[in-house]
Amino acid sequence: MPAIDTIFALSSGAGRAGVSVFRVSGPKTFALAKALSRKKLPTLRQVGLRQFYDVKGNVIDEGLLIIFAGPRSFTGEDSAELHTHGSPAVIEAMGKTFLDAGARQAQAGEFTRRAFENGKLDLTEAEGLADLIDAETEGQRRQALRQMQGGLKDIYEGWRSGLIDALAAIEGEIDFPDEQDVPDALSHAAFTPMETVIENMKKALADSDRGERVRGGIRIAIIGPPNAGKSTLLNRLAGRDAAIVSDEAGTTRDIIDIHLDIAGLPVSFSDTAGLRETKSSIEAEGVRRALLRSEDADLRIGVISAETAEGLDTTILALQAGDFLLANKSEDKELNLSFDDLAVRNISAKTGLGFESFMDDLTKVVEARFALTEQAGLTRVRHRDCTQRAIEALSRGQSNLVIAPELAGDDVRAALHAIKELAGEADIEAVLGAIFSRFCIGK
């Protein structure tokens, strides 16, 4: 992607629409905009009404033109936006005219990548922008917006500042060992800022699961014996017939997922095969998958029948502390069960008895475990990996402070390099390509 190219793209959605927006960026932007409008360009950042012409002088459409001079633009380059009517014919004609005028079709994420390369935003802010575009729930939107506005950048810049202080203390002892105004064992002064950064990084790592769950979704597995009402519960959660309900045991043999928005957070519920011993190889595979999904889930809902309590022991073995145990079919009979580490509720997924109360309790649990923190945090595996490597380097550095300050200095520099990777300042071309390729065309 040569940076000297002038690129264009349809930034609004393809297809018939009231308005379409084209973006242009690069050194020939103003010349191209003038060629298309055949009129003096509007004042910077002000909207001008213009007719747009093809290279043969035929009018394509009438719309709005806005120009931005670099570096005061999204990409940091000379840029423009052209707003036209959104018919497929206009879109096709405009695209052909851009190509004829010497512009190139932008690749996925190329506008944002140019903004990154021109210092308009760092890599974590670009990732936040990508997450904001993909956000489906209020929680995802708020988390992505905080990251896009530099929330994570503020965190790692604080880490970087502490490590620079530590490195200055170490280098002071190495470079000026005989100077009287340099205290003996000055490198020991590096221990406290290093320890502070390590503690802050560990706190961020401990909270990273929350951020990743908001971004990727919270997984809840519904487990229990056959005919306990798991599929009926899934259907009530979905508000539709998402799963087949039958009196025949073993109807559900594969995993059925539905996706809901709970307290502004994305939650997926998985209906799984009934847990029991079986001679059927197909059903046995369903049970195996059910147990795997249960282990991988963030929360489990165990469902048994209040009429028989069949499968209670097997279900409890698959549950973990803080999970729910529902005694279903309790419209005629309730079970008096109590477990210190499980939330036990009597409900009827068929009639709705106790369902609203259960959903209130479930919402509170989801909010308590996964609600957003005030600061943007580590929301990707890449963030965690960089932070973990920095912690490991600093831990080695603390051990080396007394033994060999030179080695401790190298360890601090390794931690600083990990932070540079987090910010996207290091040479991580493969990572950059993977990140920006996930953007849509025109962004």
C-alpha positions as CSV (number, residue, x, y, z in Angstrom):
1,M,0.0,0.0,0.0
2,P,2.2,2.9,-1.2
3,A,1.5,5.9,1.0
4,I,1.9,8.2,-2.0
5,D,-1.2,6.9,-3.7
6,T,-4.4,8.8,-3.6
7,I,-7.1,6.4,-2.5
8,F,-10.9,6.5,-2.5
9,A,-13.7,4.4,-1.2
10,L,-17.4,4.3,-0.7
11,S,-17.6,4.7,3.1
12,S,-21.4,4.4,3.4
13,G,-23.1,1.1,2.8
14,A,-23.5,-0.3,-0.7
15,G,-26.9,-0.5,-2.4
16,R,-29.8,1.8,-2.8
17,A,-29.8,4.7,-0.2
18,G,-30.8,8.3,0.1
19,V,-27.1,9.4,0.4
20,S,-23.8,7.9,-0.3
21,V,-20.5,9.1,1.1
22,F,-17.2,8.8,-0.8
23,R,-13.9,9.4,1.0
24,V,-10.6,10.4,-0.7
25,S,-7.2,10.8,0.8
26,G,-3.7,11.4,-0.5
27,P,-1.6,14.0,-2.3
28,K,-3.8,14.4,-5.4
29,T,-7.0,14.8,-3.4
30,F,-7.5,18.5,-4.0
31,A,-6.7,18.2,-7.7
32,L,-9.1,15.3,-8.0
33,A,-11.9,17.1,-6.2
34,K,-11.4,20.1,-8.4
35,A,-11.5,18.0,-11.5
36,L,-14.7,16.3,-10.5
37,S,-16.5,19.5,-9.4
38,R,-15.0,21.8,-12.2
39,K,-15.3,24.6,-9.8
40,K,-13.3,26.4,-7.1
41,L,-13.0,24.2,-4.0
42,P,-15.0,25.2,-0.9
43,T,-13.4,26.7,2.1
44,L,-11.6,24.1,4.2
45,R,-14.0,22.1,6.5
46,Q,-17.0,23.9,5.1
47,V,-19.7,22.2,3.0
48,G,-20.0,23.3,-0.7
49,L,-22.8,22.3,-3.1
50,R,-21.3,21.1,-6.3
51,Q,-22.1,19.2,-9.4
52,F,-19.8,16.2,-10.1
53,Y,-18.6,15.4,-13.6
54,D,-17.0,12.4,-15.2
55,V,-13.8,12.8,-17.2
56,K,-15.8,13.4,-20.4
57,G,-17.6,16.4,-18.9
58,N,-20.9,14.6,-18.3
59,V,-22.8,15.5,-15.1
60,I,-23.0,12.4,-12.8
61,D,-24.9,14.0,-9.8
62,E,-25.2,17.0,-7.6
63,G,-24.1,16.8,-4.0
64,L,-21.9,18.1,-1.2
65,L,-18.1,18.5,-1.1
66,I,-16.0,18.9,2.0
67,I,-12.2,19.1,2.0
68,F,-9.7,18.8,4.8
69,A,-6.0,19.8,4.6
70,G,-3.4,17.6,6.2
71,P,-2.4,17.1,8.9
72,R,-5.8,18.3,10.2
73,S,-7.7,15.4,8.8
74,F,-8.6,11.9,9.9
75,T,-5.7,10.3,7.9
76,G,-3.3,13.2,8.4
77,E,-3.3,13.7,4.6
78,D,-5.2,16.0,2.3
79,S,-8.7,14.5,2.3
80,A,-12.2,15.0,1.0
81,E,-15.7,13.7,1.3
82,L,-18.2,13.7,-1.5
83,H,-21.9,13.2,-0.6
84,T,-24.0,12.0,-3.5
85,H,-27.4,10.4,-4.0
86,G,-27.2,6.7,-3.2
87,S,-28.4,5.0,-6.3
88,P,-26.3,2.0,-7.6
89,A,-25.9,3.9,-10.9
90,V,-24.4,7.0,-9.2
91,I,-22.1,4.9,-7.1
92,E,-20.8,3.0,-10.1
93,A,-20.3,6.2,-12.1
94,M,-18.5,7.9,-9.3
95,G,-16.2,5.0,-8.7
96,K,-15.3,4.8,-12.4
97,T,-14.6,8.5,-12.4
98,F,-12.3,8.3,-9.4
99,L,-10.3,5.5,-11.1
100,D,-10.2,7.5,-14.4
101,A,-8.9,10.5,-12.5
102,G,-5.9,8.5,-11.1
103,A,-7.1,7.5,-7.7
104,R,-6.9,3.9,-6.4
105,Q,-9.6,1.9,-4.7
106,A,-8.7,1.8,-0.9
107,Q,-8.1,-1.6,0.7
108,A,-9.9,-2.6,3.9
109,G,-8.8,-0.4,6.8
110,E,-6.5,1.7,4.6
111,F,-7.8,5.0,5.8
112,T,-7.4,4.1,9.4
113,R,-4.0,2.6,8.8
114,R,-2.8,5.9,7.2
115,A,-4.2,7.7,10.3
116,F,-2.1,5.3,12.4
117,E,1.0,5.7,10.3
118,N,0.7,9.5,10.3
119,G,0.4,9.6,14.1
120,K,-3.3,10.6,14.3
121,L,-4.0,7.6,16.6
122,D,-2.2,4.7,18.1
123,L,-2.9,1.1,17.5
124,T,-5.1,0.6,20.6
125,E,-7.2,3.6,19.5
126,A,-7.5,2.1,16.0
127,E,-8.6,-1.2,17.6
128,G,-11.2,0.7,19.6
129,L,-12.5,2.3,16.4
130,A,-12.8,-1.2,14.9
131,D,-14.7,-2.4,17.9
132,L,-17.0,0.7,17.8
133,I,-17.9,-0.1,14.2
134,D,-18.7,-3.7,15.2
135,A,-20.5,-2.9,18.5
136,E,-23.9,-4.5,18.9
137,T,-24.7,-3.6,22.5
138,E,-24.5,-0.6,24.7
139,G,-21.7,-2.1,26.8
140,Q,-19.6,-2.8,23.7
141,R,-20.2,0.7,22.4
142,R,-19.1,2.4,25.6
143,Q,-16.0,0.2,26.0
144,A,-15.0,0.7,22.4
145,L,-15.5,4.4,22.6
146,R,-13.3,4.7,25.7
147,Q,-10.6,2.8,24.0
148,M,-10.9,4.8,20.8
149,Q,-10.6,8.0,22.8
150,G,-7.3,6.9,24.3
151,G,-8.3,5.2,27.5
152,L,-5.9,2.3,27.1
153,K,-3.2,4.7,25.9
154,D,-3.5,6.7,29.1
155,I,-2.9,3.5,31.1
156,Y,0.2,2.3,29.2
157,E,1.7,5.8,29.1
158,G,1.6,5.8,32.9
159,W,3.5,2.5,32.8
160,R,6.0,3.9,30.4
161,S,6.6,6.9,32.5
162,G,7.4,4.7,35.6
163,L,9.8,2.6,33.6
164,I,11.6,5.6,32.2
165,D,12.2,6.7,35.8
166,A,13.5,3.3,36.7
167,L,15.8,3.1,33.8
168,A,17.2,6.6,34.5
169,A,18.1,5.4,38.0
170,I,19.8,2.2,36.7
171,E,21.7,4.1,34.0
172,G,22.8,6.7,36.5
173,E,24.7,4.1,38.5
174,I,26.1,2.5,35.4
175,D,27.3,5.7,33.7
176,F,28.5,7.6,36.8
177,P,29.7,5.0,39.3
178,D,32.4,7.3,40.8
179,E,30.5,10.6,40.9
180,Q,30.0,11.8,44.5
181,D,26.7,13.4,43.7
182,V,25.3,10.1,42.6
183,P,24.2,8.0,45.6
184,D,25.6,4.5,46.0
185,A,23.5,1.7,44.5
186,L,21.4,4.2,42.7
187,S,19.8,1.3,40.8
188,H,18.0,0.4,44.0
189,A,15.9,3.5,43.5
190,A,14.5,1.7,40.4
191,F,12.9,-1.1,42.5
192,T,9.9,1.0,43.7
193,P,8.8,2.3,40.3
194,M,9.3,-1.1,38.8
195,E,7.2,-2.7,41.5
196,T,4.5,-0.1,41.1
197,V,4.3,-0.7,37.3
198,I,4.3,-4.5,37.9
199,E,1.4,-4.2,40.3
200,N,-0.6,-1.9,37.9
201,M,0.0,-4.3,35.1
202,K,-1.1,-7.3,37.1
203,K,-4.3,-5.4,38.0
204,A,-4.9,-4.7,34.3
205,L,-4.4,-8.4,33.5
206,A,-6.7,-9.5,36.3
207,D,-9.4,-7.3,34.8
208,S,-8.7,-8.2,31.2
209,D,-11.2,-11.0,31.2
210,R,-14.0,-8.5,31.8
211,G,-13.0,-6.4,28.9
212,E,-12.6,-9.4,26.5
213,R,-16.0,-10.7,27.6
214,V,-17.7,-7.3,26.8
215,R,-16.0,-7.3,23.5
216,G,-16.4,-10.9,22.5
217,G,-19.5,-11.9,24.4
218,I,-20.4,-13.7,27.7
219,R,-21.0,-17.4,27.3
220,I,-23.6,-19.2,29.4
221,A,-24.2,-22.9,29.1
222,I,-27.5,-24.6,29.9
223,I,-26.8,-28.1,31.2
224,G,-28.7,-30.9,32.9
225,P,-30.3,-34.3,32.3
226,P,-32.6,-35.1,29.4
227,N,-36.3,-33.9,29.7
228,A,-35.4,-31.4,32.4
229,G,-36.7,-28.5,30.2
230,K,-33.4,-27.0,29.0
231,S,-34.8,-26.4,25.5
232,T,-38.0,-24.9,26.9
233,L,-35.9,-22.5,28.9
234,L,-33.8,-21.6,25.9
235,N,-37.0,-20.8,23.9
236,R,-38.4,-18.7,26.8
237,L,-35.1,-16.8,26.9
238,A,-35.2,-16.3,23.1
239,G,-38.9,-15.4,23.0
240,R,-39.3,-17.8,20.1
241,D,-39.0,-21.5,19.2
242,A,-35.2,-21.7,18.8
243,A,-35.0,-25.3,19.9
244,I,-37.1,-28.4,19.4
245,V,-39.1,-29.3,22.5
246,S,-40.2,-32.9,22.9
247,D,-41.2,-35.4,25.6
248,E,-38.7,-37.8,24.0
249,A,-35.4,-37.9,25.9
250,G,-32.3,-37.0,24.0
251,T,-33.9,-34.7,21.4
252,T,-31.1,-32.2,21.7
253,R,-27.9,-33.8,20.4
254,D,-26.0,-30.7,19.3
255,I,-25.5,-27.3,20.8
256,I,-28.0,-24.6,19.9
257,D,-27.0,-21.0,20.6
258,I,-29.0,-17.8,21.0
259,H,-27.7,-14.3,21.5
260,L,-29.2,-11.7,23.8
261,D,-28.4,-8.3,25.2
262,I,-28.5,-8.4,29.0
263,A,-27.7,-5.1,30.8
264,G,-26.1,-3.8,27.7
265,L,-23.7,-6.7,27.4
266,P,-23.7,-9.4,24.7
267,V,-24.6,-12.8,26.1
268,S,-24.9,-16.1,24.3
269,F,-26.9,-19.0,25.8
270,S,-26.1,-22.6,24.7
271,D,-28.7,-25.4,24.9
272,T,-26.8,-28.6,25.3
273,A,-27.5,-32.3,25.1
274,G,-28.8,-34.0,28.2
275,L,-26.2,-35.4,30.6
276,R,-26.7,-39.1,30.9
277,E,-25.1,-42.5,30.2
278,T,-26.0,-43.6,26.7
279,K,-25.2,-46.4,24.2
280,S,-26.0,-44.2,21.2
281,S,-22.7,-42.9,19.7
282,I,-24.4,-39.8,18.4
283,E,-26.0,-38.9,21.7
284,A,-22.7,-39.7,23.5
285,E,-20.9,-37.2,21.2
286,G,-23.6,-34.6,22.2
287,V,-22.9,-35.3,25.9
288,R,-19.2,-34.9,25.3
289,R,-19.7,-31.5,23.6
290,A,-22.1,-30.4,26.3
291,L,-19.5,-31.0,29.0
292,L,-16.8,-29.2,26.9
293,R,-19.1,-26.2,26.4
294,S,-19.9,-26.2,30.1
295,E,-16.2,-26.1,31.0
296,D,-15.5,-23.3,28.6
297,A,-18.5,-21.2,29.6
298,D,-18.3,-18.1,31.8
299,L,-21.4,-19.1,33.7
300,R,-23.5,-22.3,33.8
301,I,-27.3,-22.8,34.4
302,G,-28.1,-26.3,35.6
303,V,-31.6,-27.4,34.9
304,I,-33.3,-30.4,36.6
305,S,-37.0,-31.4,36.9
306,A,-38.7,-30.5,40.2
307,E,-41.0,-33.4,39.6
308,T,-38.3,-36.1,39.8
309,A,-35.0,-34.4,40.6
310,E,-33.5,-36.9,38.3
311,G,-29.9,-36.2,37.3
312,L,-29.2,-33.8,40.2
313,D,-25.9,-35.3,41.2
314,T,-24.6,-35.4,37.6
315,T,-25.7,-31.8,37.1
316,I,-24.1,-30.5,40.3
317,L,-20.8,-32.1,39.3
318,A,-20.7,-30.0,36.1
319,L,-21.5,-26.7,37.9
320,Q,-19.0,-24.3,39.5
321,A,-19.3,-21.9,42.3
322,G,-21.5,-19.0,41.5
323,D,-23.6,-20.9,38.9
324,F,-27.4,-21.3,38.9
325,L,-29.3,-24.4,39.6
326,L,-32.9,-24.3,38.3
327,A,-35.6,-26.7,39.5
328,N,-37.8,-26.5,36.5
329,K,-41.4,-27.7,36.1
330,S,-42.2,-26.4,39.6
331,E,-45.7,-25.2,38.7
332,D,-47.1,-28.2,40.7
333,K,-44.2,-29.1,43.0
334,E,-41.2,-27.1,44.3
335,L,-37.9,-28.6,45.4
336,N,-36.3,-27.4,48.7
337,L,-32.7,-27.4,47.7
338,S,-29.8,-25.4,49.2
339,F,-26.1,-25.2,48.2
340,D,-23.7,-22.7,49.6
341,D,-22.0,-21.9,46.3
342,L,-25.0,-22.2,43.9
343,A,-28.0,-19.9,43.3
344,V,-31.0,-22.3,43.5
345,R,-34.3,-21.2,42.0
346,N,-37.7,-22.9,41.4
347,I,-39.1,-21.9,38.0
348,S,-41.4,-23.1,35.2
349,A,-39.9,-22.5,31.8
350,K,-43.3,-23.6,30.3
351,T,-45.6,-21.2,32.2
352,G,-43.1,-18.5,33.2
353,L,-43.5,-19.1,36.9
354,G,-40.4,-17.5,38.7
355,F,-38.8,-16.7,35.3
356,E,-38.7,-12.9,35.7
357,S,-37.2,-13.2,39.2
358,F,-34.6,-15.6,37.9
359,M,-33.8,-13.1,35.0
360,D,-33.4,-10.3,37.5
361,D,-30.9,-12.4,39.5
362,L,-29.1,-13.4,36.4
363,T,-28.8,-9.8,35.2
364,K,-27.3,-8.8,38.6
365,V,-24.7,-11.6,38.3
366,V,-23.8,-10.7,34.8
367,E,-23.4,-7.0,35.8
368,A,-21.4,-7.8,38.9
369,R,-19.0,-10.1,37.0
370,F,-18.7,-8.3,33.7
371,A,-19.8,-4.7,34.0
372,L,-17.5,-2.1,32.6
373,T,-14.8,-0.5,34.7
374,E,-14.3,3.3,34.6
375,Q,-11.1,2.9,32.5
376,A,-10.6,1.2,29.2
377,G,-8.6,-2.0,29.8
378,L,-7.0,-4.8,28.0
379,T,-9.6,-6.2,25.6
380,R,-7.6,-8.4,23.3
381,V,-5.2,-11.4,23.5
382,R,-2.5,-9.1,21.9
383,H,-2.9,-6.6,24.8
384,R,-2.5,-9.4,27.4
385,D,0.5,-10.9,25.7
386,C,2.4,-7.6,25.6
387,T,1.6,-6.9,29.2
388,Q,2.5,-10.4,30.4
389,R,5.9,-10.1,28.6
390,A,6.5,-6.8,30.2
391,I,5.8,-8.2,33.7
392,E,8.1,-11.1,33.1
393,A,10.9,-8.8,32.0
394,L,10.5,-6.5,35.0
395,S,10.4,-9.4,37.4
396,R,13.8,-10.5,36.0
397,G,15.0,-6.9,36.2
398,Q,14.2,-6.7,39.9
399,S,16.2,-9.8,40.6
400,N,19.1,-8.4,38.5
401,L,19.2,-5.0,40.2
402,V,21.6,-6.1,43.0
403,I,23.5,-8.7,40.9
404,A,24.1,-6.8,37.6
405,P,22.5,-3.4,37.0
406,E,23.4,-3.7,33.3
407,L,21.2,-6.7,32.9
408,A,18.4,-5.0,34.9
409,G,18.6,-2.1,32.4
410,D,18.2,-4.5,29.5
411,D,15.1,-6.0,31.2
412,V,13.5,-2.6,31.7
413,R,14.2,-1.9,28.0
414,A,12.6,-5.2,27.1
415,A,9.5,-4.2,29.1
416,L,9.5,-0.8,27.3
417,H,9.6,-2.6,24.0
418,A,6.6,-4.7,24.9
419,I,4.7,-1.4,25.6
420,K,5.8,-0.1,22.2
421,E,4.3,-3.2,20.7
422,L,1.1,-2.6,22.6
423,A,1.0,0.9,21.2
424,G,1.9,-0.3,17.7
425,E,5.2,1.7,17.7
426,A,7.4,-1.4,17.2
427,D,7.9,-3.2,13.9
428,I,5.0,-5.6,14.0
429,E,4.0,-5.6,10.3
430,A,2.2,-8.9,10.4
431,V,0.1,-7.8,13.4
432,L,-0.8,-4.5,11.7
433,G,-1.9,-6.3,8.5
434,A,-4.1,-8.6,10.5
435,I,-5.7,-5.8,12.5
436,F,-6.5,-3.4,9.6
437,S,-7.6,-6.1,7.2
438,R,-10.6,-6.6,9.5
439,F,-11.9,-3.1,8.9
440,C,-14.5,-2.5,6.3
441,I,-13.7,-0.8,3.0
442,G,-13.8,3.0,3.3
443,K,-12.6,3.0,7.0
